[in-house]
Amino acid sequence: QVHLVESGGGLVQPGGSLTLSCAASGIIFSIYAMGWYRQAPGKERELVATTTSGDSTKYADSVKGRFTISRDNAKNTVYLQMNSLKPEDTAVYYCNARWFKYDYWGQGTQVTVSS
């Protein structure tokens, strides 16, 4: 059974930093593309960042230069380092694992950016 468990969310002030983690089990982690998506209240889920099995990364324009996605295949974990956080970054952040037709999601972790 596949499990993706996110952690690291919370409340942070504007300009602050957080690091999200997603621990995966039940998959051959190294072959999967891993990603972070987010969904704000009243909005559709959107891509934040992805990393392929070959460590190629892609970012949404809104987070370029502020967020960094990375993966540790030895720990079956993907990370999202978030710096210079803005109130508009407030959302539930979801971890995603994808390989061909196989597509899995975590339960999400709340990130709230507010003073």
Secondary structure, DSSP 8 states (H G I E B T S, - for coil): --EEEEE--EEE-TT--EEEEEEEESS-GGGSEEEEEEE-TTS--EEEEEE-TT--EEE-TTTTTTEEEEEETTTTEEEEEE-S--GGG-EEEEEEEEETTEEEE---EEEEE--
